[in-house]
Amino acid sequence: EFTSSGKQQFVDRWIGNALYAPGRDQGIRLEGMNASKTLEYAVGAYNGIARNININDNDDYLYSGRVGWMPFGEYKFEESSLDYPDSPLLVVAAGFVDNTVGTGTSAVDVFRLGYEVAFKWRGFNVQGEFFDETAENVSNVESDNEGYYLQAGYLFPNKKFEIAARLENIERDQAFSVSNLGSALKDFEGQGIGVSYYLNKHVNKIQADYFKYEDKVSGAELDELRVQLQIIF
Protein backbone atom coordinates (compact mmCIF):
# COMPACT_ATOMS: atom_id res chain seq x y z
CA GLU A 1 0.00 0.00 0.00
CA PHE A 2 3.07 2.27 -0.19
CA THR A 3 2.18 2.59 -3.88
CA SER A 4 -0.37 5.36 -4.37
CA SER A 5 -3.85 4.34 -5.48
CA GLY A 6 -3.30 6.71 -8.40
CA LYS A 7 -0.26 4.79 -9.67
CA GLN A 8 -1.81 1.36 -10.13
CA GLN A 9 -1.49 -0.96 -13.11
CA PHE A 10 -5.09 -2.14 -12.71
CA VAL A 11 -8.27 -0.28 -11.80
CA ASP A 12 -7.77 -1.23 -8.14
CA ARG A 13 -5.45 -3.11 -5.79
CA TRP A 14 -5.61 -6.88 -5.37
CA ILE A 15 -8.56 -8.28 -3.44
CA GLY A 16 -6.51 -9.16 -0.33
CA ASN A 17 -5.13 -5.67 0.22
CA ALA A 18 -7.72 -4.83 2.90
CA LEU A 19 -6.85 -8.05 4.78
CA TYR A 20 -3.08 -7.74 4.86
CA ALA A 21 -2.12 -4.07 4.42
CA PRO A 22 -2.57 -2.11 7.68
CA GLY A 23 -3.21 1.16 5.81
CA ARG A 24 -3.04 4.63 7.31
CA ASP A 25 -2.86 5.02 11.08
CA GLN A 26 -1.77 7.53 13.71
CA GLY A 27 1.72 6.94 15.01
CA ILE A 28 5.40 7.66 14.51
CA ARG A 29 7.72 6.33 11.84
CA LEU A 30 11.42 6.44 11.05
CA GLU A 31 12.51 5.75 7.49
CA GLY A 32 15.63 6.18 5.39
CA MET A 33 17.79 5.09 2.48
CA ASN A 34 21.54 4.76 2.03
CA ALA A 35 23.50 7.17 -0.17
CA SER A 36 23.70 4.78 -3.12
CA LYS A 37 19.92 4.17 -2.96
CA THR A 38 20.32 0.41 -2.79
CA LEU A 39 18.93 -0.16 0.71
CA GLU A 40 15.82 1.35 2.31
CA TYR A 41 14.32 0.80 5.75
CA ALA A 42 11.42 1.86 7.92
CA VAL A 43 10.21 1.17 11.48
CA GLY A 44 7.16 2.54 13.23
CA ALA A 45 4.72 2.38 16.12
CA TYR A 46 1.03 3.20 15.68
CA ASN A 47 -2.33 3.02 17.48
CA GLY A 48 -3.25 -0.02 15.41
CA ILE A 49 -6.94 0.86 15.11
CA ALA A 50 -7.05 1.83 11.40
CA ARG A 51 -7.58 5.10 9.59
CA ASN A 52 -9.77 8.03 10.65
CA ILE A 53 -9.87 6.97 14.32
CA ASN A 54 -7.87 9.17 16.70
CA ILE A 55 -7.93 7.00 19.84
CA ASN A 56 -6.49 3.57 20.56
CA ASP A 57 -8.89 0.74 21.41
CA ASN A 58 -6.50 -0.82 23.95
CA ASP A 59 -3.17 -0.33 25.71
CA ASP A 60 -1.17 -2.01 22.94
CA TYR A 61 0.35 -0.57 19.81
CA LEU A 62 0.97 -1.73 16.29
CA TYR A 63 4.67 -2.16 15.51
CA SER A 64 5.93 -2.50 11.97
CA GLY A 65 9.15 -2.61 10.02
CA ARG A 66 10.38 -3.08 6.48
CA VAL A 67 13.72 -3.41 4.73
CA GLY A 68 14.23 -3.42 0.97
CA TRP A 69 17.28 -4.23 -1.15
CA MET A 70 17.61 -2.56 -4.58
CA PRO A 71 20.87 -3.82 -6.13
CA PHE A 72 20.58 -1.72 -9.32
CA GLY A 73 19.43 1.54 -7.75
CA GLU A 74 16.23 3.05 -6.37
CA TYR A 75 12.98 1.31 -7.23
CA LYS A 76 10.15 3.80 -6.74
CA PHE A 77 6.66 2.86 -5.58
CA GLU A 78 4.94 3.07 -8.94
CA GLU A 79 3.42 0.25 -10.98
CA SER A 80 4.08 -0.27 -14.71
CA SER A 81 7.29 0.75 -16.53
CA LEU A 82 6.48 4.32 -17.48
CA ASP A 83 10.09 5.33 -16.77
CA TYR A 84 11.12 2.65 -19.32
CA PRO A 85 14.51 1.92 -17.71
CA ASP A 86 17.35 1.01 -20.09
CA SER A 87 18.86 -1.30 -17.47
CA PRO A 88 17.08 -3.70 -15.08
CA LEU A 89 15.65 -2.49 -11.77
CA LEU A 90 14.90 -4.88 -8.90
CA VAL A 91 13.66 -4.67 -5.33
CA VAL A 92 13.46 -7.53 -2.84
CA ALA A 93 11.93 -6.64 0.53
CA ALA A 94 10.47 -8.04 3.72
CA GLY A 95 8.39 -6.52 6.47
CA PHE A 96 6.35 -7.32 9.57
CA VAL A 97 3.32 -6.10 11.51
CA ASP A 98 2.70 -6.94 15.18
CA ASN A 99 -0.59 -5.78 16.69
CA THR A 100 -3.34 -6.59 19.19
CA VAL A 101 -6.86 -5.96 17.93
CA GLY A 102 -9.77 -5.56 20.36
CA THR A 103 -9.94 -5.79 24.13
CA GLY A 104 -10.81 -8.31 26.83
CA THR A 105 -12.13 -11.65 25.64
CA SER A 106 -12.33 -10.38 22.06
CA ALA A 107 -8.63 -9.44 21.85
CA VAL A 108 -6.61 -11.08 19.08
CA ASP A 109 -2.82 -10.95 18.71
CA VAL A 110 -1.80 -10.66 15.07
CA PHE A 111 1.70 -11.16 13.72
CA ARG A 112 2.15 -10.83 9.98
CA LEU A 113 5.17 -11.26 7.73
CA GLY A 114 5.23 -9.87 4.21
CA TYR A 115 7.63 -10.59 1.38
CA GLU A 116 7.77 -8.67 -1.88
CA VAL A 117 9.65 -8.59 -5.15
CA ALA A 118 9.39 -6.28 -8.15
CA PHE A 119 11.37 -6.15 -11.39
CA LYS A 120 11.23 -4.04 -14.52
CA TRP A 121 13.29 -3.52 -17.63
CA ARG A 122 12.17 -1.37 -20.51
CA GLY A 123 8.49 -2.21 -21.03
CA PHE A 124 8.43 -5.47 -19.05
CA ASN A 125 7.43 -5.36 -15.38
CA VAL A 126 6.48 -7.92 -12.76
CA GLN A 127 5.72 -7.73 -9.05
CA GLY A 128 4.35 -9.93 -6.31
CA GLU A 129 3.76 -10.10 -2.58
CA PHE A 130 3.24 -12.99 -0.16
CA PHE A 131 1.73 -12.59 3.32
CA ASP A 132 1.96 -15.09 6.18
CA GLU A 133 -0.14 -14.21 9.24
CA THR A 134 -0.70 -15.84 12.62
CA ALA A 135 -3.67 -14.69 14.74
CA GLU A 136 -4.12 -15.93 18.33
CA ASN A 137 -7.10 -15.20 20.59
CA VAL A 138 -7.20 -15.12 24.40
CA SER A 139 -8.00 -18.86 24.44
CA ASN A 140 -4.67 -19.52 22.69
CA VAL A 141 -6.43 -20.69 19.54
CA GLU A 142 -4.23 -19.90 16.54
CA SER A 143 -5.30 -19.18 12.97
CA ASP A 144 -2.95 -19.31 10.01
CA ASN A 145 -3.81 -16.91 7.22
CA GLU A 146 -1.94 -16.63 3.94
CA GLY A 147 -2.37 -14.65 0.76
CA TYR A 148 -0.44 -13.62 -2.29
CA TYR A 149 -0.69 -11.98 -5.67
CA LEU A 150 1.53 -11.96 -8.74
CA GLN A 151 1.11 -9.56 -11.64
CA ALA A 152 3.03 -8.79 -14.81
CA GLY A 153 2.65 -6.33 -17.63
CA TYR A 154 4.18 -5.09 -20.83
CA LEU A 155 4.22 -1.43 -21.85
CA PHE A 156 4.67 -1.08 -25.60
CA PRO A 157 7.49 1.14 -26.93
CA ASN A 158 5.10 4.03 -27.56
CA LYS A 159 4.79 4.21 -23.74
CA LYS A 160 1.03 4.59 -24.07
CA PHE A 161 -0.54 1.13 -24.30
CA GLU A 162 -0.04 -1.65 -21.76
CA ILE A 163 -1.41 -5.14 -21.22
CA ALA A 164 -1.21 -6.92 -17.85
CA ALA A 165 -2.36 -10.01 -15.97
CA ARG A 166 -2.73 -10.80 -12.27
CA LEU A 167 -3.19 -13.93 -10.14
CA GLU A 168 -4.58 -13.65 -6.59
CA ASN A 169 -5.01 -16.27 -3.87
CA ILE A 170 -6.13 -16.22 -0.22
CA GLU A 171 -6.17 -19.17 2.20
CA ARG A 172 -7.27 -18.35 5.76
CA ASP A 173 -8.47 -20.22 8.83
CA GLN A 174 -10.43 -17.10 9.76
CA ALA A 175 -13.40 -16.19 7.58
CA PHE A 176 -13.41 -12.98 5.56
CA SER A 177 -15.87 -11.32 3.19
CA VAL A 178 -15.91 -10.21 -0.44
CA SER A 179 -18.67 -7.98 -1.79
CA ASN A 180 -21.21 -9.82 -3.96
CA LEU A 181 -19.70 -13.23 -3.18
CA GLY A 182 -20.05 -13.91 0.54
CA SER A 183 -18.99 -13.16 4.11
CA ALA A 184 -17.63 -16.52 5.24
CA LEU A 185 -14.88 -17.13 2.69
CA LYS A 186 -11.72 -19.02 3.62
CA ASP A 187 -10.21 -20.29 0.36
CA PHE A 188 -10.45 -17.82 -2.47
CA GLU A 189 -8.72 -17.15 -5.78
CA GLY A 190 -8.93 -14.82 -8.73
CA GLN A 191 -7.38 -14.24 -12.13
CA GLY A 192 -7.64 -11.17 -14.29
CA ILE A 193 -6.33 -9.24 -17.27
CA GLY A 194 -6.13 -5.51 -17.78
CA VAL A 195 -5.33 -2.89 -20.40
CA SER A 196 -4.23 0.69 -19.89
CA TYR A 197 -3.81 3.67 -22.18
CA TYR A 198 -1.62 6.34 -20.60
CA LEU A 199 -2.50 9.79 -21.94
CA ASN A 200 -0.05 11.42 -19.53
CA LYS A 201 1.54 8.63 -17.52
CA HIS A 202 -0.49 7.99 -14.33
CA VAL A 203 -1.84 11.55 -14.28
CA ASN A 204 -4.33 10.99 -17.11
CA LYS A 205 -5.12 7.43 -18.17
CA ILE A 206 -7.89 5.09 -19.27
CA GLN A 207 -7.96 1.59 -17.76
CA ALA A 208 -10.11 -1.51 -17.98
CA ASP A 209 -9.79 -4.94 -16.39
CA TYR A 210 -11.73 -8.17 -16.14
CA PHE A 211 -11.43 -10.52 -13.16
CA LYS A 212 -12.92 -13.92 -12.38
CA TYR A 213 -13.11 -14.85 -8.68
CA GLU A 214 -14.05 -18.16 -7.06
CA ASP A 215 -14.83 -19.36 -3.56
CA LYS A 216 -12.98 -22.68 -3.73
CA VAL A 217 -15.03 -24.15 -0.85
CA SER A 218 -18.57 -23.47 -2.10
CA GLY A 219 -17.79 -23.03 -5.78
CA ALA A 220 -19.50 -19.61 -5.90
CA GLU A 221 -18.10 -17.37 -8.63
CA LEU A 222 -17.97 -13.66 -9.36
CA ASP A 223 -17.13 -12.04 -12.71
CA GLU A 224 -16.14 -8.40 -12.55
CA LEU A 225 -15.53 -5.87 -15.34
CA ARG A 226 -14.23 -2.42 -14.43
CA VAL A 227 -13.45 0.66 -16.53
CA GLN A 228 -12.09 3.97 -15.34
CA LEU A 229 -10.83 7.32 -16.56
CA GLN A 230 -8.34 8.91 -14.17
CA ILE A 231 -7.57 12.62 -14.14
CA ILE A 232 -5.30 13.97 -11.39
CA PHE A 233 -5.01 17.70 -10.89
C-alpha positions as CSV (number, residue, x, y, z in Angstrom):
1,E,0.0,0.0,0.0
2,F,3.1,2.3,-0.2
3,T,2.2,2.6,-3.9
4,S,-0.4,5.4,-4.4
5,S,-3.9,4.3,-5.5
6,G,-3.3,6.7,-8.4
7,K,-0.3,4.8,-9.7
8,Q,-1.8,1.4,-10.1
9,Q,-1.5,-1.0,-13.1
10,F,-5.1,-2.1,-12.7
11,V,-8.3,-0.3,-11.8
12,D,-7.8,-1.2,-8.1
13,R,-5.5,-3.1,-5.8
14,W,-5.6,-6.9,-5.4
15,I,-8.6,-8.3,-3.4
16,G,-6.5,-9.2,-0.3
17,N,-5.1,-5.7,0.2
18,A,-7.7,-4.8,2.9
19,L,-6.9,-8.0,4.8
20,Y,-3.1,-7.7,4.9
21,A,-2.1,-4.1,4.4
22,P,-2.6,-2.1,7.7
23,G,-3.2,1.2,5.8
24,R,-3.0,4.6,7.3
25,D,-2.9,5.0,11.1
26,Q,-1.8,7.5,13.7
27,G,1.7,6.9,15.0
28,I,5.4,7.7,14.5
29,R,7.7,6.3,11.8
30,L,11.4,6.4,11.1
31,E,12.5,5.7,7.5
32,G,15.6,6.2,5.4
33,M,17.8,5.1,2.5
34,N,21.5,4.8,2.0
35,A,23.5,7.2,-0.2
36,S,23.7,4.8,-3.1
37,K,19.9,4.2,-3.0
38,T,20.3,0.4,-2.8
39,L,18.9,-0.2,0.7
40,E,15.8,1.3,2.3
41,Y,14.3,0.8,5.7
42,A,11.4,1.9,7.9
43,V,10.2,1.2,11.5
44,G,7.2,2.5,13.2
45,A,4.7,2.4,16.1
46,Y,1.0,3.2,15.7
47,N,-2.3,3.0,17.5
48,G,-3.2,0.0,15.4
49,I,-6.9,0.9,15.1
50,A,-7.1,1.8,11.4
51,R,-7.6,5.1,9.6
52,N,-9.8,8.0,10.6
53,I,-9.9,7.0,14.3
54,N,-7.9,9.2,16.7
55,I,-7.9,7.0,19.8
56,N,-6.5,3.6,20.6
57,D,-8.9,0.7,21.4
58,N,-6.5,-0.8,23.9
59,D,-3.2,-0.3,25.7
60,D,-1.2,-2.0,22.9
61,Y,0.3,-0.6,19.8
62,L,1.0,-1.7,16.3
63,Y,4.7,-2.2,15.5
64,S,5.9,-2.5,12.0
65,G,9.1,-2.6,10.0
66,R,10.4,-3.1,6.5
67,V,13.7,-3.4,4.7
68,G,14.2,-3.4,1.0
69,W,17.3,-4.2,-1.2
70,M,17.6,-2.6,-4.6
71,P,20.9,-3.8,-6.1
72,F,20.6,-1.7,-9.3
73,G,19.4,1.5,-7.8
74,E,16.2,3.0,-6.4
75,Y,13.0,1.3,-7.2
76,K,10.1,3.8,-6.7
77,F,6.7,2.9,-5.6
78,E,4.9,3.1,-8.9
79,E,3.4,0.2,-11.0
80,S,4.1,-0.3,-14.7
81,S,7.3,0.8,-16.5
82,L,6.5,4.3,-17.5
83,D,10.1,5.3,-16.8
84,Y,11.1,2.6,-19.3
85,P,14.5,1.9,-17.7
86,D,17.4,1.0,-20.1
87,S,18.9,-1.3,-17.5
88,P,17.1,-3.7,-15.1
89,L,15.7,-2.5,-11.8
90,L,14.9,-4.9,-8.9
91,V,13.7,-4.7,-5.3
92,V,13.5,-7.5,-2.8
93,A,11.9,-6.6,0.5
94,A,10.5,-8.0,3.7
95,G,8.4,-6.5,6.5
96,F,6.4,-7.3,9.6
97,V,3.3,-6.1,11.5
98,D,2.7,-6.9,15.2
99,N,-0.6,-5.8,16.7
100,T,-3.3,-6.6,19.2
101,V,-6.9,-6.0,17.9
102,G,-9.8,-5.6,20.4
103,T,-9.9,-5.8,24.1
104,G,-10.8,-8.3,26.8
105,T,-12.1,-11.7,25.6
106,S,-12.3,-10.4,22.1
107,A,-8.6,-9.4,21.9
108,V,-6.6,-11.1,19.1
109,D,-2.8,-11.0,18.7
110,V,-1.8,-10.7,15.1
111,F,1.7,-11.2,13.7
112,R,2.2,-10.8,10.0
113,L,5.2,-11.3,7.7
114,G,5.2,-9.9,4.2
115,Y,7.6,-10.6,1.4
116,E,7.8,-8.7,-1.9
117,V,9.6,-8.6,-5.2
118,A,9.4,-6.3,-8.2
119,F,11.4,-6.2,-11.4
120,K,11.2,-4.0,-14.5
121,W,13.3,-3.5,-17.6
122,R,12.2,-1.4,-20.5
123,G,8.5,-2.2,-21.0
124,F,8.4,-5.5,-19.1
125,N,7.4,-5.4,-15.4
126,V,6.5,-7.9,-12.8
127,Q,5.7,-7.7,-9.0
128,G,4.3,-9.9,-6.3
129,E,3.8,-10.1,-2.6
130,F,3.2,-13.0,-0.2
131,F,1.7,-12.6,3.3
132,D,2.0,-15.1,6.2
133,E,-0.1,-14.2,9.2
134,T,-0.7,-15.8,12.6
135,A,-3.7,-14.7,14.7
136,E,-4.1,-15.9,18.3
137,N,-7.1,-15.2,20.6
138,V,-7.2,-15.1,24.4
139,S,-8.0,-18.9,24.4
140,N,-4.7,-19.5,22.7
141,V,-6.4,-20.7,19.5
142,E,-4.2,-19.9,16.5
143,S,-5.3,-19.2,13.0
144,D,-2.9,-19.3,10.0
145,N,-3.8,-16.9,7.2
146,E,-1.9,-16.6,3.9
147,G,-2.4,-14.7,0.8
148,Y,-0.4,-13.6,-2.3
149,Y,-0.7,-12.0,-5.7
150,L,1.5,-12.0,-8.7
151,Q,1.1,-9.6,-11.6
152,A,3.0,-8.8,-14.8
153,G,2.6,-6.3,-17.6
154,Y,4.2,-5.1,-20.8
155,L,4.2,-1.4,-21.8
156,F,4.7,-1.1,-25.6
157,P,7.5,1.1,-26.9
158,N,5.1,4.0,-27.6
159,K,4.8,4.2,-23.7
160,K,1.0,4.6,-24.1
161,F,-0.5,1.1,-24.3
162,E,0.0,-1.6,-21.8
163,I,-1.4,-5.1,-21.2
164,A,-1.2,-6.9,-17.8
165,A,-2.4,-10.0,-16.0
166,R,-2.7,-10.8,-12.3
167,L,-3.2,-13.9,-10.1
168,E,-4.6,-13.7,-6.6
169,N,-5.0,-16.3,-3.9
170,I,-6.1,-16.2,-0.2
171,E,-6.2,-19.2,2.2
172,R,-7.3,-18.4,5.8
173,D,-8.5,-20.2,8.8
174,Q,-10.4,-17.1,9.8
175,A,-13.4,-16.2,7.6
176,F,-13.4,-13.0,5.6
177,S,-15.9,-11.3,3.2
178,V,-15.9,-10.2,-0.4
179,S,-18.7,-8.0,-1.8
180,N,-21.2,-9.8,-4.0
181,L,-19.7,-13.2,-3.2
182,G,-20.0,-13.9,0.5
183,S,-19.0,-13.2,4.1
184,A,-17.6,-16.5,5.2
185,L,-14.9,-17.1,2.7
186,K,-11.7,-19.0,3.6
187,D,-10.2,-20.3,0.4
188,F,-10.5,-17.8,-2.5
189,E,-8.7,-17.1,-5.8
190,G,-8.9,-14.8,-8.7
191,Q,-7.4,-14.2,-12.1
192,G,-7.6,-11.2,-14.3
193,I,-6.3,-9.2,-17.3
194,G,-6.1,-5.5,-17.8
195,V,-5.3,-2.9,-20.4
196,S,-4.2,0.7,-19.9
197,Y,-3.8,3.7,-22.2
198,Y,-1.6,6.3,-20.6
199,L,-2.5,9.8,-21.9
200,N,0.0,11.4,-19.5
201,K,1.5,8.6,-17.5
202,H,-0.5,8.0,-14.3
203,V,-1.8,11.5,-14.3
204,N,-4.3,11.0,-17.1
205,K,-5.1,7.4,-18.2
206,I,-7.9,5.1,-19.3
207,Q,-8.0,1.6,-17.8
208,A,-10.1,-1.5,-18.0
209,D,-9.8,-4.9,-16.4
210,Y,-11.7,-8.2,-16.1
211,F,-11.4,-10.5,-13.2
212,K,-12.9,-13.9,-12.4
213,Y,-13.1,-14.8,-8.7
214,E,-14.0,-18.2,-7.1
215,D,-14.8,-19.4,-3.6
216,K,-13.0,-22.7,-3.7
217,V,-15.0,-24.2,-0.9
218,S,-18.6,-23.5,-2.1
219,G,-17.8,-23.0,-5.8
220,A,-19.5,-19.6,-5.9
221,E,-18.1,-17.4,-8.6
222,L,-18.0,-13.7,-9.4
223,D,-17.1,-12.0,-12.7
224,E,-16.1,-8.4,-12.6
225,L,-15.5,-5.9,-15.3
226,R,-14.2,-2.4,-14.4
227,V,-13.5,0.7,-16.5
228,Q,-12.1,4.0,-15.3
229,L,-10.8,7.3,-16.6
230,Q,-8.3,8.9,-14.2
231,I,-7.6,12.6,-14.1
232,I,-5.3,14.0,-11.4
233,F,-5.0,17.7,-10.9
